[in-house]
């Protein structure tokens, strides 16, 4: 007579599920896995939702039962076990809530699952996949979520017919001077309700729109440079450049770090970032899309300086690799544009503004070429992010102003770089006013300082000596 198989106890079943969730995290990488535990009656539909909404890449079914109560208790127990772990999307005290609690739940069987993906995977596809990029979901905590939503909501998405709006959508990844999005500027208000900040100002609708300016410093130093430097260094170390030693990746990172430290030692500078490594480049594996792991704008300046030095020392004249030569050309263009802006005053002569616009457009074209070259290699490098579009706006503004008048505004004058340093001027002003009228007096005195700065700018002659570097 056959022996009946014993049913697993609740304890054994829970232990099995805990082991599976742990294995799931280990497979993707404990430190980088974003995951969630849940229950469902239709795994395929549920996983499709997570792929589209959360950009998750994997789902494991770890238990199956005809009892809703059993899968709900398992879910609650797993949430209690893992909610404190890094990357867990489940909140403490949850589990047992959801669609299966309806009066008419789906018929059994019911499944307990764990789903997730790596935190370092690209949230947006390269430029080849424009449609996916335009429809990509970005987490609310993503620094670029707001901008991405504005671009998509206003039709700056994939180059296809937008059935909802009845017009052709415009790709925001087009960085050329004659991009299609240029003709759409100031054609309609970018909001449904006028922002409070401009409601009290005597401005026309067009002037209200142009009241908001691009923060070039944040877009470059806290965005573009982090993507460009990280992808460039990884591209260099993965290349066949003669100077790169034929050793493992970790040894290559140590090699370039030593050159990096020696470079700044010779300049008597103590760099903010002390090494070029997998950690500082956010590059745990070859499948990752690197991005600089630093939160200080000065670090981007130092990385760009070193990258330009490295290119002149080891790449230019020493290789025919198209990717490395493109990186070197791009680094020179952006460094020259930014350093020239920083050496200049508020006003730029039109010839200088036009040349700076060309340098910015050149960098954007070369960045896109780097993305194309690495995409052909099957690598995820040089992510196409909305901050690149903002740099294109800055370049177009310089080009437009230089064609209309003898002078153009330095876009650095509109950045938040100085205002973020509250230890500086705003702090000094706040210490010289009556505490009972602090806020009003601080704003008034700050406006006076701004007015004085504009007056001084009229006689600022920095950078007006022939511009030899341009």
C-alpha angles and dihedrals in degrees: 000000000000117000113240115237114246116240115242115256120243089253093054091046092051091047090051092051093047090052091050094050090049091049090050091054093045092051093055095035123276096233095045104037120113107194145165135198120217149142130244144164093215112042095180094056092043094050091047088056092052092047092053100037103033103021089237116167106194141042128183123194104216104172139020130196144153090226119090091195092055096051091044092053090047090050092050092048092050092048090051089050098047109024092098094051121105112268098016112141095194117102122227113267095023128118129100094050124107144069095328089068092069120115090248105035122182115275119263151298100084126195136209111212144178118210135175149113143224118292091221096056116114114269090202130041123239120270092274089071099051095154093055091045094052092051096040117129116231122199116249089241092056109114090227098043094104094048093044090053092049091051094049096041091053095051099262094133136096123350094253137100111284104218093193095057098030094229139091113275118232123229111235089198090074103106099174120120090245097046117154093242091064092074091053095061115121092000093121138005113273093220141052095217122037109251113250091235092070100032093091095046123095096235134136118238091261092048090049089057094047090048087084113075136192119262098222094180095056093042093051107030098034098036125010096039092050091054095041098046095045095048091044095053092047090048090052094049092047093050132092093245108154093230094056110091118240095242138107122299094256091055090048090055089052090049096053091041090059091051088047094052093044090052093056093039089058088053092046091239127136104216120221092228111055100197145019104230145135089274099050091044093045088234110137094157142006091260092060126099105232125228128170113264101216134104101203123090091214089064090060090051091051093046092050091049092051093044090054090048092049092049092052092045102043111012112037108083093001104079144028094209104135094211094052093046090049091050091051092049092047093048091052093048096050095041092051093047095049097041090050091051091050092050092051132079129235095285123061123195111240094247091055093045091052092051092047090052090053091051091052093047089047092054091049092050091049092047089053089049090053089052091050094048094050092043089057087053089055093247130133104230138132097028116217102236130172091249087074088059089053090054088052088054091053091049092048092049091054091047092048095048093047090055093050106043146010092257138044133194119254103242090216088072089072098051127110092227095111097037092058090063099077090172085071132064101330089053093051091049092050091056092058101057136080111271091226092061098029101132099044094042092047092053093046094048091045090054089051090053090049091050090051090050090054090050092051090047090065090070097034107124099176112139094011097111101098098293096244093183093059 
